[in-house]
Amino acid sequence: MKVKILFLFLTIGSLFLTACQTGSTEGVDTAEVSVDSTDIDYFVSKLASDEFLGRMPFTEGETQTVSFLESELKKIGLEPGNGDSYFQDVPLVEITGTPGPNMTAKGPAGEVTLDIGDDYVIHTQREQAEINIQNSELVFCGYGIVAPEYGWNDYEGIDMKGKTAVVLVNDPGFESEDSTFFKGGTMTYYGRWTYKYEEAARQGAEGILIVHQTAPAGYPWFVVQNGFMGAALNLQTEDGNAGLAAIQGWLTLDAAVQLLKASGITDKKFFEIAGQPGFKPIPLGVTINTSLTNKFKKDVSKNVVGMITGSEAPDEYIIYSAHWDHFGISTVVDGDSIYNGAVDNASGTAAVMAIAKAMSKMEEKPKRSVVFLFVTAEEQGLLGSAYYADNPIFPPKQTVANLNMDALNPNGRMKDLTITGKGQSEMDELAEEAAKQQGRYILPNQEPEKGFFFRSDHFNFAKIGIPALYASGGYDHWEKGKEYAMEMQNDFTANHYHRPSDEYAPGAFQMGGMLQDAQLYLNVGLKLANDTSLHPQWKEGSEFKSKR
């Protein structure tokens, strides 16, 4: 029997469910169509229960989850969203990599042996049974970025064939107060690990190792350890991802310092010069040896989709999205091995289901069609939404907007609505209008250095030009203020994010905040669905405007 660990929110004062559940609507506008907080509570408690085994794709947990979602959509009365099916097949390949026990490095100033897990992690996206890296030279490539619009090329003048890039996490603007230098403290896509892997492949590198630091990454080393070791999922490709680097991985800061010392290069402050314009890659004269053996499993995961067909403009679509997946059964922490993912993302899935249920009860159908999409494999790199973006069920040009819900606030009602990616599109104004109805105010992303805009499924909708809203409260508690709210945010990230302790217990979640956000999303979605003159656009300066 799994050891039950009560969630952190049991220790932060009065944790009885908020007055919103018993009739009070303070901070939650009294709309004509209302989300029921008991529905949110039901779906969270169900999806985050041990019954669903952590909702990992390709496992019994997936079978249980998608069957439950399909059953509930049918009960609610939604139509199948993919022809006569509630499912969209997503072909994936699971690669279970077993690294060698260590990585050895040899340089002019000495030899280094690094231990897997403690010092580094490596994996591959190649469908290749054995990978042996022999005498691959390390090259310090700054932030691993090629950005012509900023006049930046961290790979300038070097042939990376057979070499392994060592790069820093985030981008050069991270510690800058100049908002025109990249985007200052706001992470650009160039700062995401996914981009760095992509660019290393374009440069022909044999390997890439990202130096982890908690502040610029936005999460501790444990998240890297757990997320990049063992079985990992990728979209199936015709060439088995042969064009990607043979190894992809991360180094702890201490391990990176050891490798840099082995180079014997003492006249350079590597991390400082990496952020300076004109940086050029630095061959370290250090070679590494390491290996991976891999097993493969190809199968089909499922996106789950239901819809309400519009009464007047059925070929125009509003898409709600949330990812149903989490990490399944994995590394034991404090006696617990089931990664229930209550906040991340049973909460968002529950809110979208509750919105669907509320809309299904409306006497008059919305004028535009409303789609409820629950995607797979977000935790593996936004794979379910990426597949949908490449294989859309509903034409992107006829998709008015995406409203994405991920990791909602479990700490009670908030005065703020924090918009991740504020300034990107006219969805901001619609959200602000809905927030004012609740007596709330708008904040931009309060932790822009963490790159949240690129870390959930709305990003794949944005990449194909669909204006997206990704917002929730969390930084100004209705009764306890900003300091308390930030304390809770930091505690979750440090102690519960992507850990088994992100789980549900009766009374542990103060549902008022989730109810606020779900109601706001319902209101925004209905406005878009019933006012067919509304066509939100990307704003000037948004990198997604040209895609529209």
C-alpha positions, 0 to 999 in steps of 0.5 A: 500500500502506497504511503499517503503523503498529505499535500503541503497545503494541509500545513498552511492554516485553515484549509477547509474548502472556501466559502465559494463551495457553500454559496459565497461568490465573493471574487467569483462573478455571478454569471448566467452560466456558472461552473460548479466547484463540486465538479472541479473537486470531483474531477481533481480527486478522481484523476489524482487518485492512485487508481489512475497510477500517475496517468503516464502515457503507454501505461495502464494509467493512460488506459484508465484516464482516457476511458474515464474522460471519454465516459464523462464527456458522454455523460455530460452530453458532448459530441465526439470531437473527431468524427465519430470518435472521442479520441485522436491517435498520437503515434509515439515511441518510448525509448528506455535508455540505460546510461553507463554508470559514469562519464569520463573526461580527459583534458590538459589539466586533468581527468574527471569522472562524473556519476550518472544522476548525481552529476549529469543525466543523458538520454537520446531521441534517436531510435538507436540500440546502442550509443557510444560516445568516444573522445568527443571534444567538448566545446563551450558554446555559451547559451547555444543560441543562433538568433540573427535578429539579435546578431547572435551566433554561439556556434559561429566559425566552428564545425560541431561534427563529432563534438559535444556542446556545453551550453548554459540554460536560459538566454543572455537576457536573464540577468540583464535589465535591458528589455531590448537585449533578447527580452531582458529578464523574460525568457525567450524561446532561445532559452528553453532546453527544447530549442537548445536541443534543436539548434545543436542538431542543426549544427551537427553536434554529436552531443549537447549538455546543458548546465543546470542552475535552479534560478535560470532553469526555474526548477531544481536538479531533482526535476531534471534527474527524474524527467530525463532518466529512464523511459521517455516519449517522442513523436514517431518520425520516418527517420527515427530522429536520426538527425538529432544529437546522439546524446542530449542531457544536463550537467550540474553546475559543479560538474560543469565547473570540473570539466571547465577546470580540466580544460586548463583555460584559466584566463576566461570567466566562461559564464560571464563572457557567454552573455556578452555580444560577440561571444565565440565558441571555445573548444575546451580540449577536453574529450568525453566518453560515455554510453547508452543502451536503449530499448524501444516501444512504439504505440499510440497514445490518445488525445481526448476530444469532445465538442458542442457544435455551434448553432450559427457558425459551426465551422468556427471553433473555440478550443479549450485545452488541458493535458491529462498526463503526468509521470506515472510510477517512478522514483520513490520519494519519502516512501511514495512512488506514484506521481499523482499530479494533482496540481499538474495537471489534474487541476486544469483537466478538472476545470476544463471538464467542469466548464464543459459540463456547465456549457452542456446545460445551457438551453441555447447552444453557443453560436460558434463550436466549442471544443474540449481537448485533453492532450497527452504527453505534455510532460514529455515535451508538449507532444500531444499538442504538437501532434495536434498542431501538425494534424489539426482536427479543426482548421487553424484558420477557423480556430478563433482562440485557444484557452489553455489550463495547466496547474491551477492555484490550489491556495484559495481565491486570488486578487490577481489574474496573471497572464503568461505571455501578456502583450502577445495578443488581444486575448489579454483584453478579453481576460482583463474584462472578465477579471474586472467582473470578478473584482480582480486585476491583471498581472504580467507573468511574475516569473518571466525568467522561467519561460512559462509561455513555452512550457504548456500546450498553448505554445503549440497553438501559438506556433500555428498562429492561433491566439492563446490565453494561458492565465491563472491567479496565484500571486496576490491572495484574497485575504493574505496578500502577495507575500503569502501567495509567493511563499506558496508558489516557491514552496510548491516549486521547491518541494512538490513540483514533479514529485509524488507529494503533488497529490490530493487529499480531502480538504487539502485544496482551497477550491476558491481559486480554481473556481475563480479561474474556471469561471473566468475561462468559461466567461471568456469562452462564451463571449468568443463563442457568442460574439461572432464579430470577435476575432482576436489577433496577435499584437504588433511585435509578437513573433506569432503574428506572421503565422496568423 
